[in-house]
Amino acid sequence: MPLKRALLSVSDKSGLVDFAKGLADSGCELLSTGGTAKAIREAGIPVIDVSEFTGSPEIMDGRVKTLHPRVHGGILMRDNDGLDLAQLESIGGAPIDLVCVNLYPFSATVAKGAPFADCIENIDIGGPTMVRAAAKNHARVAVVVEPADYASILATLPSGGPPAEARAMLALKAFSHTATYDTAIAEWMQAQLCKGKTGVTTLKYGCNPQQKPASVRGLLSPQGPMPMPFEVLCGTPGFINLLDALNAWQLVRELAVATGLPAAASFKHVSPAGAAVYAELPDELRPVYECVGKTLSKTATAYLRSRQADPLCSFGDFVAISEVVDLSTAELLKIEVSDGIIAAGYEPEALEILRAKKGGSYIVLQADPAYDPPLEEQRTVFGTSFRQSRAADPVGLATLDNVVTQKKELSDSAKRDLLLAQIAIKYTQSNSVGYAKDGQMIGVGAGQQACARRRSRVDCVKLAGRKVETWYLRQHPKVRSLPFKEGVKRQERINARVRYIEGDMTPIEYKQWVTQFESEPEPLSTSEKAEFMKTLDGVTLASDAFFPFRDSIDVASSRGVAYVVAAGGSKADAEVIAAADEYSMTMAFSGLRLFHH
Ligand code: 5GP
């Protein structure tokens, strides 16, 4: 059946005249609104004003033009043996077979920087109503929302207009058109009206300075804008700061629940350089951690431990604390080079100290401990939209139930460290492994291109293992007794010790390095390092996937590893278990892969 009646009402009038002419030439009657009707009429094409069709004039400067039962009855009428048609005719209406609408240019008006009232006036009401009605009734009606479709629609006219499948696809496009239109309105209103956690925060730039504009906001939901899980108390966070904060907060929140202890993390580039729970600090570690004579609260101790896993990497870190930050923790942070912090709260004096840090630009975020994000998460990459269910199940003691080695016993402290290491790598860019000891990560290997099925996973174990070595060798008597000159700063001492341990200085670097000492230190030889490493024991290792070969266990054995947790499920499981048995390790298979990207 040929199309009998079409309603055209468009803001973007490109291609309109040709389209209207094609429709009219095929015998279709045209109905149209003010400006659209004018353009059609001026081209000499017959057109009926909608106001004539409805018997009701456009009112309120065009706010109400097509919102009329004759129009919407005409669009929504079903082919149901004349039942709907009879009702329609009883109000003086007639069926409409094609609706061609595009909407008031809301986004373009906003982009021009128009005043609030102008933007509001550019919210189309009648247009989306017709588009949605026609899309809903696509069983009978064709809906056209963009000029790019005019030509293909004209081509179908000789055979009665777009066939059923094409009408369904046009309807899909129409709903997508109104959905994006309404999203743009809601996001604009969120930006205009909401402040704080439900508002929109403009970021200086994205990942890089050339990535502008950049912003962050709570998700829009059926209940309105969702609050973000944090509030900015001080500073202007950047894109990477917030990625760090949100990952680090999840880590400490999960860790504190799993262990019942205050938890802290020190993040760099969206992976933890360190993470820890509270565990008493032995006196011999105090000089190594540069905190002799300091009274530290439990929370401060947890942060100190997280920071001291890899103090070189933690320089300029983003900190997360599961607890309310106390004075002791704030005083510790005061002297560290750090970018910002997210925590469950702040004692007033602690907040005062942090607000004064970095000339007032230190980023202080207050997390909402009760916040739980939706179970589904979404992101876009290169114009592609991804959805997945969030890794919402917490890592718990059940991951340690399946002990696969001959040695079965896991002490409470081993269990704590195995939970810590797993939770830390759960929020580390994969591939990752992590070593922990005494409630503290002592080596995190992040973002390795290693394939879980190939030998290269061992690279990650080696990389994190080198960090463990550096961490432990900082306790070597020769490192502890380096004769620093008076006035060498704390971070310089930390850096100098690490370079001494690494021992790979160029002659030029060495010349500068040695000026920091009263007398030239004797080198730390490879054999001295190896001897000392033999005294390291009780270390825990967690992997974010299975070990595909025994080599990772061999490497781990030289870093004092006694406890291992991995996903298991490799063809090489038997070989890996045999290796763990040879080194008298206790290993659990968690059945849980922990990749994170
Ligand atoms: P025209 O240029 O024809 O006067 O207006 C076309 C625009 O009006 C289209 O963008 C269409 O979506 C919109 N429109 C159609 N009917 C109504 C209505 O009843 N109220 C409002 N506010 N806009 C409408």
Residues whose N, C-alpha, C, O or C-beta is under 5 A from the ligand:
A	BS01	5GP	S9 V10 S11 T33 G34 G35 T36 A37 G62 R63 V64 K65 T66 L67 V101 N102 L103 Y104 I123 D124 I125 G126 G127
